[in-house]
Amino acid sequence: MPYTLLSSKITIPHHSATLIERTQLLDLFDQHKHVKVTLLRAPAGYGKTSILSSWLQYKGKAIAWVSLDTADNDPIRYWTYVLHAIAKAYQNQIDQVLAPLLNTQDFATLEFFIHSLIEEINTTEQPIYIVLDDYHLINNPSIHQLMTQFIEYLPHHAHIYVLTRSVPPLPIAKWRVKQWAHEFHSEHLRFTLQETRRFFSAKHSVSLTHQQLQNIVDKTEGWVAGILLMSLVNEQEVESLQPTAQPFISEFLWEEIIHSLPSQTQEFLLRTSLLRELTPAICNQLTKQTNSRELLENFEAKGLFTLRLQADKPIFRYHHLLAEALQMELSRQFTTQEIHDLVFDTAQFLHDQGDYVSAIELVLQHEHYEQAASWITEHLVQLYLTGQTATFMRWLQQLRLAQYNATYEMLVIGFLTAVSAMEVETATSLMQELEMRQLAEQWMEQEEHAAMIYIYESAKAFALVASGGDLQVVADIMRKQLAKGPISSRWDHVPIPYNSFEYKLLRTSIGSKGQLQLLEDGALISELFRETSLQTANVTAFSYGVAAESLYERNLLEWAQRELEVAIKLGHQLKDPGLFIPMYLLKAKIYVEQNQISSALAMLGQLYEDITEKHWRTPIQIMQAYCYLRNGDSQQADVILQATKTKQPFWQLVHARLSLAKALPNDALTTVIQVKTKAQQEGQIATIIEATVLEAICHHKLGNQAIALDILHEAFELAVKFYYVRTFLDEKDLLPLIDSYLEQLDQKWDTIPTKYFSYLREGAIVNTTPLAILTQREQEMYDLLAEGITNREIANELHLSEGTIRVYLSTIYSKLGVNSRAKAIALKNQQ
């Protein structure tokens, strides 16, 4: 991982040797260790971390412990720590296998990561306990949603422990009904009278009678922190402790315990109270002392609310109760300027040590916005290189809520991020702020901001493409960009993960999730990429790939092959499997349609050998299974699919086809409905159409002819909006159903233009002339072509470029079933 991981965050906390054994509670842990998730929910000071860490260290199993903090509200950061904790517990390289998937906040990619992580855990088969400490600090909805999936699909040998002060926004009630969850509350964690007696005996504290011990239990209600406090005071103070002392913990800690310590020790505690983790080096730096290690180990030995995070390293953390008490006293004893200086010194040390995230969190917490903005700007590119875009967006939102004028760069990059994540409300708000500041400050006229203006305008174009907006506007923006020429900035070498795992580029956000554009609009944009200086941009490879998939879907196979070859070449040059793998899969599909299945399998076999990333090898294997299925080898297809079982829609849809080949239409139907439902939730047009087509085939195989025809009509209604053709033609089992559908075309299915069906399969399915399938624009161009004028003359007549005219003519030739200009003109003369 390009940023520094804190090892103490993924190390099980060291428990004190004097900790008493709580047999009854440990027995409860043993009794419920086979459920999916255990929740330990109680306020601070109930010993959640201590009791669980002591129990787990006796189990001798793989333990993946993650100590969470507020900075972990970034999905990339959160799952990076979880992944590394699991790799550390298993002592394998699972982190290296899956880390490439943690490079984007795209939710679909993160879902794929979750399923891949589950598959890796399932493959390992070794029991593992995964602990998430202080989960109440997590408030990111995406993390909760992904955690739900993670827990629900965990294999039986994995167990999750969630330590929290509050009820987490997870479906606990549902899990409770399914007997997947067990909960420990405050009443489970309270000390009994017997445990209290053993505790005071182990601490060699004041000698207490049975009645005094009972009073302590009654007054503290068994609250572990309260009992610990009693072990630190004298016998007279035991009697004065008020019932349920927890609300007064900060005052009590300071007045009765810390205040009695030497003044130098008090100063040490106050000056180190802002740190999440304490090491002798940083403590010496902040306090100007040299005995920090001795002091910290002494605090731990005395039980002064100080936890040792690692047994073999002097890394400590103050208990939340002590930290809160110290920070409250800090505000009383130190002046505003002294606190400001202490915050700055602490943050500066963290920053200098490489932990810039903690440094920025600290200065933001204390409202030092100027320093925060400076460090955010300094590390902005690094945040994006490490995928921590959610962290940046949270910081940016905090600055904006505080009415701090963020830099133009931060606002522009924030706008680009929101657009990429399709967060319309946030993107609109940032765009409005940029436009308002333009009116007030004319920042877009200032040469120093030229690079940010370029990125801003490009982001607006991207937003239009991703939302299926007006491509003519996109073209206008791009022409303006071209007129300016490329503007260098520090963002030039920040890779944009156009595709992290999808087997089709059309399933990505920038691929409009399968919403195919009009050919003429797409040609307009493609021309700008390919015939101008933009041809060197990374997005060019993506444009070729999307064009190839779109042309294939329109049954323009020759042109699809030309586009995909360019996309493959550029993808290899960029060393981006997210660009070239989908093209090889498409190429294999074209081979299959041309009855060259052996060529497809040979190519896929070589590709599999060349690729090392597991998440890219899997779709290659799934395509191999598809090829075997089309070749009639269900047995080999089954072997491959069983070895690659995944939640990917690609796998599920190929497996549904296998079920149909095995004459198991009910099994296939269950699968395709699951895929279709999820695709509808995500707005994945291509997958919805494909799943609906297979759904119709399933009902046809089941003898439900009327239902099958209705579902096929549903598929056509969506397909005609986006010009889908091959999805129907590729399913040979569908052809008889299409014939039945067309027999009723005039009587029942009159909502779909008949010309759509004229090129659905090779040859006209309905009686219509070839010219009827041309669009109005294509017909206009065909008329000019028949007059015998050149491409340049046609371009001048229609105010288009020659490149666009060539694309149009190729489409016209394909629709007319001819392969030359002369044959097209001859056909025109026959009409």
Summary of the structure (lengths in Angstrom):
residues: 831
radius of gyration: 32.6
end to end distance: 66.0
largest distance: 113.9
contacts: 2635
relative contact order: 0.05
helix: 67%
strand: 5%
